[in-house]
Amino acid sequence: LWKTDSLVNTTTINKISNTGFISLETLQNKVIAATLNNGLRVFENDILINSFNTLKNISEIKKIKNDFWISSNTDGIEILSLPSFSFKQKINKYNTLQTNQINSIFKDSKDFIWIATNNGLYRYDQPAEKTHFPKIFFETLLINNKNVDSLLYKSKVLSFPYDKNN
């Protein structure tokens, strides 16, 4: 991994690491570099600050929304949550795809995630966030401290005059 001051008319070149990297991404002021078989390396200001073991035979890494997607030529996809790089999900032939050989991952302008494999192109639809609304059951209805439970079964909408609001 090398850093240059410019791609045109370069005047300085600095070697950052001897490790061979397969894919690069940026996150805030950090560079995330993926090796073929030794996981991820995180660099900040040209200094290695962290390492993570992940899949073997990495083909590509991508930052998609608040997640980090790591694809492999042999092991499917591993998704890590950012910024902690904690494990979130694995996508492979055992739970979603027909193959573990992933060539590339791409998010299009409509936020669809596409997965390119040797068996074809897949559109990955992320599971929707589940919203649970509580069911409310009334056991008793009192108006001005008098039981009026019978009103509960007559209508779904109840309104009361100002003098019956306790």
N, C-alpha and C positions, 0 to 999 in steps of 0.2 A: 504494500500500500504506500503510495507516494502522494505528496502534496506539492502542487506547483502554484506560483503566484499568478500565472496566466496560462491559458491554453494557446495563446498566440504571443510570440516574442517572449518566451519564458526566460526569466533571469535567475530564479531560484527553484531548486528542487530539493525537497526534504523527504527522506525515507522515514515512514512512520512505523511500519511493521514488516517483518520478513515472511509472515504468514500469507499464504495464497487465499484470496477471497473470491467468492463466486457471485455475490450480490451486495449492494449497498443501499442504505436508506438513511434519511436524516430524521431526527426527532429533537425538537427544540434546538439547542446548540450542540447536539451530539451526532456522531456518525455511528450507525449500526452496521457492522460488517459481518457477513455470514461466510463461514468457511465451508468447505465441502463436507467434512466429517467431524469437525470439532465444535460446532455450535456457533453462537453469536459472540462478537466482541464489541464492546461499547467504548468509543473514543470521545474524549472531550479535550479541546485544545491540544490535539495531536498526542494525547496520552491515554493509554489503555486504563479505563477506570472500572470495568466490570466484564465478566465472562459468564455465559449461560450455555449449558449443555442442552441441545435440542435434538431434532431428528438427524439421522445420517443421510448422506447423499443429497444435501440441500440443492434445490434447483433455483430458488428465488425467495426473496423476502419482500413483503409489502406492508405498508402502514395503511390500514383501511379503518376509517372512523377512529375509534379509541382502542383498536386492537392491532396486534402485530401478527401477520399471517406468514407462516414459514411452510413452503412447499418442498416436497422431496421427490426424487426420482424413484424411490422405493417404498416410502412410508406414509404417503398421503399428505395431510396438512395438519399442522399444529397451530392453534390460535392462542396467543398470549395477551393478557390484558395490560394496557398501558396506564400509568408509567412504570408499574411494578414488575412487569414481565412475568406475572404469575400465570400459571396454566389456566386456560378457560375451556378449551374444547379441542377435540381431535376429530377430523373428518377423514374417513378412509373407506376402503371397500367393505369393511365390516359394519358400517353404520349409515353410509349415504351414497358413496360413489361405486362404480363398477371396477375401479382400478386404484392402485396406490401410486401409480406413475404419473406425477403431476409435473407439467412443463412450465406452466405460468398461471398467474392469477391476475385478474383485471377488474376494476370497478369502473363502470361506465357513467355517463352524465346523468342517468336516471337512477343511480345508486344500486344497480344490479351488479352482483358479483359473478364474474365468469371464471370458470376453471377449465384450463386447457390440458387435456390428457392425450395419450396415444390412442385412446378409445373414442375420442370425440370431445366436443365442447359442452360443458354443463353450465346452466345458470343456477347459482346457489341462492335460494330464498331464505334469508335469515328468519328464524322463528320470531313471530311477533311477540312483543312484550305482553305478558298476560296481565290484564287488569281485572281484579276481583272486586266486585261490589258486594258488600254485605247484604244479606237478606234480613229485612227487619220484620219482626213479628210482634204484635201487640198482644199482651195477655189481658190487659185491662185498660179501659178508657174511662177516665173520670173527668167530669166537667163540673167545676165548682164543688168538688168533693162528692159528687153523685155518680154512681155507676151508670154508664150509658153504653155498655158493650154491644148492645143490639145495633148501634149505629155503624159498627165496624163491618157488618155484613151487608149493609144496604148500599154502600157507595165506596168507591176507591178514593174519592176526593171529598174531604170534609172541610167546611168553613163555619166559623162561629161568630156571632155578634160580639161587640166589644165588651158586653157585660157578662159574657160566658167564656172567658179566656184563661181561666185558672185550671 
